[in-house]
Amino acid sequence: MNEQSRFDTRCVHAGQAPDLLSGAVMTPVYFTSTYLQEGLGQHKGYEYARTRNPTRDAVQGNLAALEGAQHGVAFASGLAATQAILELLDGGDHLILGNNVYGGTYRLVDKIMQRFGLTYTQVDTSDLAALAAALKPSTKLVMLETPTNPMLGLSDIAGVRKALDAAGFKGVLAVDNTFATPFNQQPLSLGADLVFHSTTKYLNGHSDSIGGVVVTSRQDLADKLFFIQNAAGAILSPMDSFLVMRGTKTLHLRMERHNQSALRIARWLEARTDIPKVYYPFLESHPQHALAKAQMRGGSGIVSFDTGDAERTRRMASAFKVFALAESLGGVESLVCHPVSMTHGSVPAADRAKLGLTDSLLRLSVGVEDVEDLIADLEQALKA
Ligand SMILES: Cc1ncc(COP(=O)(O)O)c(C=O)c1O
């Protein structure tokens, strides 16, 4: 493993070296809160485990390498990672938020950070003119999500960077890359300053851990984020660090299958006459299909579709046998979610209506089971 190693090799090895003490090939889980010091100020770089932990160091190095970043800073959840980015700002600063960001991101900004003096504007970040028009002298952060959850709209990351530079923006461009993963999309190479993730989703990939990470190659931002990680204390635990690292060892294999199966299912749904609307970036009918192909390697595993009938959607949601009706996404097992009643309840109804986030929408997280079994399950649930 070296700087030139390709993505698949980085998935398996980056950030991890055999344990010096035992030769263990897998990074040990360091369950310790503190470290022996040989004398005052004499230690091996580890003093207290909120500040540093070797298992967390390893996963941070791994996740940074996957995004082509120099630094990774891991947090207790995706929202704790988002909160750390918001803590880079001061009271009175303004931020711009995509108009279809994850409901929890919106809730954090609107219900908590606003109380501490941050102001925000939500815009459609796929509209570069609208984005530029929303900039104020006090705007210090632009936070976007692409693809969005659950409507799978895209923003042109390189285009956003160009528009911000042209407008003289000197703040930070942060991209939530949870849906695409670094396998499908590398926002730092397209001009983002920060990339963040809910590692809970594809990076862990097995639905057995909650976590988050922020990665960057900017030393000034990394210094501030490590300070916030230690000072605010929302760290990723040693066990969760291990679980995320075990997940990323197969990220490339899983994402290949998620991409393939989701596209197959999206095409199958689109071919049906009883499903009026299917959302998936790699469908030719997606309004930003050209951007998807230019910016992403594959469309990832999320497919949303609208049956056009809220009652039918409700019946269907309870009829699946392989897809589990559950929140979250990105695991090896397939899940189905009704965004209006499950993940996006905190988004005001008027805003949901504008986005097309209707009562009859379902979101699939297509797992790595046999795709024919998944299609058979969809078929029987549609008959319900
Ligand atoms: C796109 C996106 N970002 C951030 C989060 C928040 O992550 P967590 O649930 O790990 O706090 C989620 C959770 O669903 C998400 O879907």
The ligand as a MOL file (V3000), in Angstrom:
LIG
                    3D

  0  0  0     0  0            999 V3000
M  V30 BEGIN CTAB
M  V30 COUNTS 16 16 0 0 0
M  V30 BEGIN ATOM
M  V30 1 C -27.3300 11.7780 3.5930 0
M  V30 2 C -27.2560 11.6400 5.0750 0
M  V30 3 N -26.4100 12.4350 5.7770 0
M  V30 4 C -26.3150 12.3540 7.1220 0
M  V30 5 C -27.0830 11.4620 7.8490 0
M  V30 6 C -26.9700 11.4160 9.3490 0
M  V30 7 O -26.2390 10.3060 9.7450 0
M  V30 8 P -26.4330 9.5050 11.1400 0
M  V30 9 O -27.7750 8.8700 11.0990 0
M  V30 10 O -25.2930 8.5470 11.1300 0
M  V30 11 O -26.3160 10.5290 12.2250 0
M  V30 12 C -27.9560 10.6100 7.1680 0
M  V30 13 C -28.7830 9.6470 7.9180 0
M  V30 14 O -29.7120 9.0500 7.4040 0
M  V30 15 C -28.0450 10.6990 5.7510 0
M  V30 16 O -28.8930 9.9260 5.0390 0
M  V30 END ATOM
M  V30 BEGIN BOND
M  V30 1 1 1 2
M  V30 2 1 2 3
M  V30 3 2 2 15
M  V30 4 2 3 4
M  V30 5 1 4 5
M  V30 6 1 5 6
M  V30 7 2 5 12
M  V30 8 1 6 7
M  V30 9 1 7 8
M  V30 10 2 8 9
M  V30 11 1 8 10
M  V30 12 1 8 11
M  V30 13 1 12 13
M  V30 14 1 12 15
M  V30 15 2 13 14
M  V30 16 1 15 16
M  V30 END BOND
M  V30 END CTAB
M  END
